[in-house]
Amino acid sequence: MDKVVVNPAITIKAIGHQWYWTYAYSDYNSSDEQSLTFDSYMIPEDDLELGQLRLLEVDNRVVVPAKTHLCIIVTPVDVPYNWVVPSLGVKCDVVPGRLNQTSISVQRGGVYFGQCSEIFGTNNAFMPIFVEAVSKKDYGDRNAYYLVLEALPEVSKMRSFTKLIPYFTYELV
């Protein structure tokens, strides 16, 4: 019933764990082992910087291009969750043993916050979702950076890529 006729530009897999999310952008490579994959943990209150929001900030954000259609496939590893981002109008149940799918269209750049709303355990409220919509150029630049990072594991030990690739100014955490 929720299937969108428009072909999505990007498909993102969101995998729920106790108590964090794993995201996989599988459109970039032919196998799941080579897809752009990362974990997204909530930043503890003691580690927050000035201006960051308590219980909503994560160490790795889901970055998507603005003005595109996205397909989000959700599944858990262990218990039920919800992948909910109210400002994008999306709430998708994450049920063990199932792949659920939802489609969204992000029309504007900006940040969109969400949280797991399934009260199934003590820390489900501490599974924030942080979606950042950027221009298509910035999106391509950022993903190229991460793909280079995965392709060169020995370089991933460096704190900064600025010496290797002057164009990128992102810092590794």
C-alpha positions in Angstrom: 0.0 0.0 0.0 2.9 2.3 0.7 4.7 1.6 -2.6 5.6 4.7 -4.5 5.4 4.5 -8.3 8.5 6.7 -8.8 11.8 4.8 -8.8 13.8 5.9 -5.8 17.2 7.5 -6.4 18.7 5.8 -3.4 17.9 2.8 -1.2 19.0 2.8 2.4 18.9 -0.2 4.7 18.3 0.7 8.3 19.0 -2.2 10.7 18.0 -1.9 14.4 20.3 -3.2 17.1 20.2 -2.9 20.8 20.6 0.2 21.1 21.8 1.7 17.8 21.2 1.7 14.1 23.3 0.4 11.2 22.8 2.0 7.8 23.8 0.6 4.5 23.8 2.5 1.2 23.9 -0.6 -1.1 23.5 1.4 -4.4 27.2 2.1 -4.7 28.5 -1.4 -5.0 27.4 -4.7 -6.4 27.6 -6.7 -3.1 26.5 -6.1 0.4 30.0 -6.7 1.7 31.2 -3.7 -0.3 28.3 -1.3 0.4 28.8 1.9 2.2 27.8 0.8 5.8 28.1 2.5 9.2 26.8 2.4 12.7 25.0 5.3 14.2 25.1 5.7 18.0 23.7 8.4 20.2 26.3 10.8 21.6 26.3 10.5 25.4 25.3 13.6 27.3 28.8 14.1 28.7 30.3 14.3 25.2 27.9 16.8 23.7 29.3 20.0 22.3 27.8 23.4 22.6 24.6 23.6 20.4 24.1 19.8 20.1 20.8 18.4 21.2 20.5 16.0 24.1 19.2 12.5 23.2 19.1 13.4 19.4 22.7 13.8 18.3 24.4 10.8 16.7 28.0 10.1 15.8 27.2 9.2 12.2 24.3 10.9 10.4 22.2 9.5 7.6 23.1 11.9 4.7 20.7 12.1 1.8 20.4 14.4 -1.2 17.6 17.0 -1.1 14.9 16.9 -3.8 15.1 13.1 -4.3 13.0 10.1 -3.7 14.4 7.6 -1.2 13.5 4.0 -0.3 14.2 3.0 3.3 14.3 -0.7 4.0 14.1 -1.5 7.7 14.7 -4.7 9.7 16.0 -5.5 13.2 18.6 -7.9 14.4 16.9 -8.7 17.7 13.7 -7.0 18.9 11.0 -4.8 17.4 11.8 -1.1 16.8 10.3 1.8 14.9 12.1 4.0 12.4 10.3 7.3 12.9 11.1 10.8 11.6 8.0 12.9 12.2 9.2 16.0 10.2 9.6 13.7 7.1 6.2 12.1 7.7 7.6 8.6 8.1 7.0 5.9 10.7 7.9 2.4 9.8 7.6 -0.7 12.1 10.8 -2.7 12.3 9.7 -6.3 13.0 12.1 -9.3 13.5 12.1 -11.7 10.6 10.7 -9.1 8.2 11.9 -6.5 5.7 9.6 -3.5 5.8 9.9 -0.7 3.3 8.9 2.9 3.2 9.4 5.7 0.7 10.1 9.4 1.4 10.8 12.4 -0.7 13.0 15.0 1.0 12.2 18.3 -0.6 14.5 20.7 1.3 17.9 20.6 2.7 18.3 20.6 6.5 18.3 18.3 9.5 15.5 15.9 10.5 15.4 14.2 13.8 13.6 11.1 14.9 13.7 8.4 17.5 12.6 4.8 18.0 9.1 5.0 19.4 8.7 1.3 20.2 8.6 0.8 23.9 10.2 -2.6 24.0 13.2 -2.1 26.2 14.8 0.3 28.6 17.0 2.0 25.9 14.7 2.2 22.9 14.2 5.9 23.6 18.0 6.2 23.2 18.1 5.2 19.5 17.9 8.6 17.8 17.7 9.0 14.0 19.4 11.9 12.4 18.8 12.6 8.7 20.7 15.4 7.1 19.6 16.5 3.6 22.2 18.2 1.6 22.6 19.4 -2.0 23.4 16.8 -4.6 26.9 18.1 -5.0 27.6 17.9 -1.3 26.1 14.5 -1.1 28.3 13.2 -3.9 31.4 14.7 -2.3 30.7 13.2 1.1 30.0 9.7 -0.2 33.0 9.8 -2.4 35.0 10.5 0.7 33.6 7.5 2.6 34.1 5.2 -0.4 37.7 6.3 -0.6 38.0 5.6 3.1 36.7 2.1 2.7 38.8 1.4 -0.3 42.0 2.4 1.5 41.9 0.8 4.9 45.5 1.8 5.8 44.6 5.4 5.3 41.6 5.1 7.6 44.0 5.2 10.5 44.8 8.8 9.7 43.0 11.5 11.6 42.4 13.7 8.5 42.2 13.2 4.8 43.3 16.7 4.1 46.9 15.7 3.3 45.7 12.8 1.1 42.9 14.6 -0.8 43.0 18.4 -0.3 39.4 18.8 -1.5 38.0 17.0 1.6 38.0 18.7 5.0 36.0 16.1 6.9 37.6 14.9 10.1 37.5 11.3 11.3 36.1 10.6 14.7 
